[in-house]
């Protein structure tokens, strides 16, 4: 008998008080799961998917429960989505399908997923008792926070720097996305304290409800999309605040040329890289209506070591690096 450390995934249902005890089937892909067919019924599916990159591997976290339930599984355990592990599970959002039964689903560590898969592949029977007290409470009201530094010459034009202020309940959320929010806040404060009034209005927007939504991002969009031509750029930091390399940008060719000139001015910060793409979970809806977006390019080699885990703490952050990113954003 071995205890498995686990974290329930977002919106998962719970189990009965005594838990669910069932045999395991272990797979490394959805294709392997489909090949098992009827063997999956009344089993707990353990996904031991390799980490390829976050975009590909996270599909097992988001869709693992529904794909298992389609074949009659009674529960699912998903290998933590990370490229490095020291035995800790990581949580995150998952999605149920309306036409598929809901089953409890949790994340387990890379090491435990590999162990179960190895034993299962040897032909031995593995049983798991899954006990989860998860419950989904009604939505509560939360609010975006907007801090505005009005422009001196063309105040109707708006530049947004932003992050999100919600986090998962494990760790402290310092990396995801406390630091991104504080960098966005202090970029505005630094200009004010130095007596630098921008020509355009600079808004710091601290979004709520990103991890489950992005509810705050969509609310802001719906409120202000009618003045989208006023938005010169929206910049989000939600991919860690490690050593900065430059800015990711998505906009018109003309705007891209302007951004190239801008990043050339950041040579003193050693952050002159310009990528023709941008990632911002709270702002991705703006480009289709003509507003350009940008995101921080930083050294994310260790980001998924801490992502959505107990390891997401203040100890991840470096004071000097945060100062450099603040200067870059300002």
N, C-alpha and C positions, 0 to 999 in steps of 0.2 A: 504494500500500500504506500502510495506517495502522494503528498499534497501538492497540488498545482497552483501556483500563484496566478491570479487572473484579475482582469478588469472587465466589468460589463461594458458593452458597447452602447453608444448613444441610442436612446429610444427602445432598447431591448425590453421585452417583457420579462417578468420574473418566472421562477419555478414554484411549484407547490412547496410548502414549508419543509417537507422531507427531501425535496430535490427530485431530480430525474436520474435514475440509474439505467444505463444502457450500454450495450457494446459499441465499440468505436469502429468506424471505417476511416482510414487516413489516406489523403490524396495530396498531390502537389499541384493540381490544376483542375479547372472546371471540366476539361476533357476527360480526365481520369474519373471524375465524379460521374459523368454521364455514362461512361463505360460500365460502371458498377450497376446501374439501372435499379432493379428491384432489390438488390442487396442493401440499399441505403435505408429502406423502410424500417422505422422504429429504432434507428441507430443515431448516435451522435457523430456528426462529421467533424473530423479534425483536418484543417487545411494547413499543410506544411509547404506553402508556396515559397519559392526562392524570391529574394529581393532583387528585382531587375532595376527598377527605378520606382519612385513613389507613385507616379502616374499610372503605371501598369499594375504594380503589386497591391495598391490600395483597393483595387476592385474586389479582392477577396474579403476585405473588411466591409465594404459597402454592400456587396451583393451576396456574400457568403451564406447568410441565413436564408434568403429567399431561394437561392439555387438548391440548397440542401432540402428545404421544405417542399419544393416541387416534387422531389423523389420520396417524400414521406419521412424524412428525418425528424427527430424529436428535439434536436439541439445542435448547436454548431460552436466549435472553438477555432479561432483564427490565429495563426502565427502572427506575432507582432510585426508591423510594417516598419522595419528598420534594417540598416546595413551593418549594424554592430550591436551586440547585446551582451549584457552581464546579468542575465537572468530576470530582467524586469519586463512586465507586460506594459503595453501602451494602448490607450483607449482611442476613441474617435467615433465619428458618425457612421451609422449604417442605415440602410433603407429597407423597409418592408415593401412588398408588392401587394396591391389591393386584392388581387385575385388568388393569393397564395396564403396558406395558414402562417400565422406568426409563431416562431419558435424562439426560445431564449438563445442568445449569442454573446460570447465573451471573447476577449483576447487573452492568449497565453504567451509565455516567453518563447523566443526562438529555440532555446535549448529544450524546453519541454515538448514543443511541437516536433522537433527532430527526434527526440527520444521515443515518443508515441509512434511516429511514422516508422522508425527503425524496428520496434518490437512488432508492430502490425505487419510489416513486410516480411518478418521472419516466420509468419504463420501462426503466431500466438494470439490468443484472444485478449483484448484489452477492454476493460470496463471502466466507465467514469461515472461518479456520482456528482452531478452538477447542481449546486445550490445557489440560487440568486434571489435576492430580495428586491430586485429592480421594480420600480413602478414609474408610470408616467403621470405627472401632475398637470393640472390645467396651465395653460400659458399665463404668464404674469406680464404686467406692463414694465417695460424698461425704456430708456431714452438714450438717443445719441447726445453727445456733448459737443458743442460748436464754439470755438474761440476765434474771434475775428479781429484782424489787424487791418483796418480800412486803408485803402490805397490813397495816395496823395494826388495823383493825376487822373487815373482812370479807374475809380473805385468800383465801377460796375463790372469790370473784368475780374475774374476770380481764379486764384491758384489754390488748390487744396493739397494739404499734407495730412496724412491720416494713418490710423491703425485701428485695431479693435480692442475693447476693454473687457470683453468677456473671455473666460477660459474654462477648460475642463476642471473637474474638481480634484484632480491629482496634481501634485506639485503646487507651485504658486502662480504659474502662468507668467513668470518673469520674462521668459523668452518668447512665448506665444500667447499674448502679443503685448505684454506690459512694456517691454523695452521699445518696441516699434511705436507704441502710443506715446511714450515719454519723449522719444526722439522727435516725433511730429509736434508735440507740444513745445518742447524747448527750442526747436528751430524758430518758432514764432517769437518765443520769449526773448531769445538771444538778440534778435533784430531790434526788438523794442528796447531792451536794456542798453544796447549800443547806440540808441538814437537813430537807427536806420529805418526810416519809414518807406515801405515799398511803394512803387508807382501803382501797382494793382493791389487789390484786396487779397490778403492771404488768410485763408481759413484753416485752422486745425480742426479736423473732425475726428472724434473718438467714437467709433461705431459700436453699437451694442448688438448682441445676438448673431455674431458671425458664425460661431461654431455650429449652430443649429439652423442657420438661415441661408444666406446672410440677411436676416430680417432688417437690421439697421441700414445696411447698404441699399436695399430695395426701397425702404421708406424714404431715405434721403433722395434717391433717384426720382421716385414718384412726385416728391414735393417740388423738385427744382428742374426737372427735365425740360420744362417749358422755357427756361432761359439757358439752354445748353450752349448756345453760341457765346455766352459770357465766360464759359469755363475754358481757360487757357491750357490748363493741365491739371490732372488729379494724380498725386503721387502717394503710393501706399507702401508701408514697410510691414510685411507679414511673412518674411522668410528668414527670420533670424537677424541679429545685429552683430554679426561677426566682421572681420576685416573687410572694409568696403573695397570694391573694385570699380564701380561705376554705376550706371543707370540703365535699366531696361526701358525701352520706349516703344509705344505703339501709336502712330499718328500718320498724318499725310507726309508726302515726300518733302514738302517745304518745311514742315515742322521738324522733320527728322534732321534736315540740314541745320536748322537753328539749334537743336539739341546737341549736335556734333560740336558746334562752336562753344556751347555752354560747358560741356564736359572737358573741353580743352583748357578751360579756366580752372579746373580742379586738379591740375598737375601737382600742386603742392600737397594735396591730400593723397596722391597716388591712386586716384579713382577716375581714370580717364576712359574706361571701357564703356562703349555704347552698344547695347544689344537691341536688335530690331524686333523686340518682343517684350511684353510686360505681363506681370502676374499680380493681380490684386483682387482678392475674393469679394471685396466690398465695392469695387469700382469697375469691374469688367463689363458692366452693362452700358457704360458711357460711349465707347467708341462707335457702336452702330448708329448713334445719333450725332456723331461728329466731334465729340470731345476727346482729345488725346489723353492717354494715361501713361504713368511711369511707375517703376518699382526699383527698389534697391537691388543692385547686384553685389552680393557679398560672398565670403567663403563659407559655403554651406556644407562642407565636408563632414562636419560633426552635428549638423542640425537634427538629423533623425535619430541620433543617439539619445536625445532628450525629449523629443517631440511627444506631447500628450502623455507624459509619464511623470513619476515621482521625481525624476531627475531635473525637471524644468523648474529651476530655482534661481535665486539671485547669484549663486555661485557660478552660473553659466556666463554671466555678463562681465565684461571688462570695462571699467570706467573710462580709460583712455580711448578705447575703440568707440564707445558711445559718444564721446566728445567729437571725434572725427566725423562720425556719421551725422551728428547734429550740424556740424559746420557744412558738410556736403549738402544737406537738405536745406539749410538756410541760404 
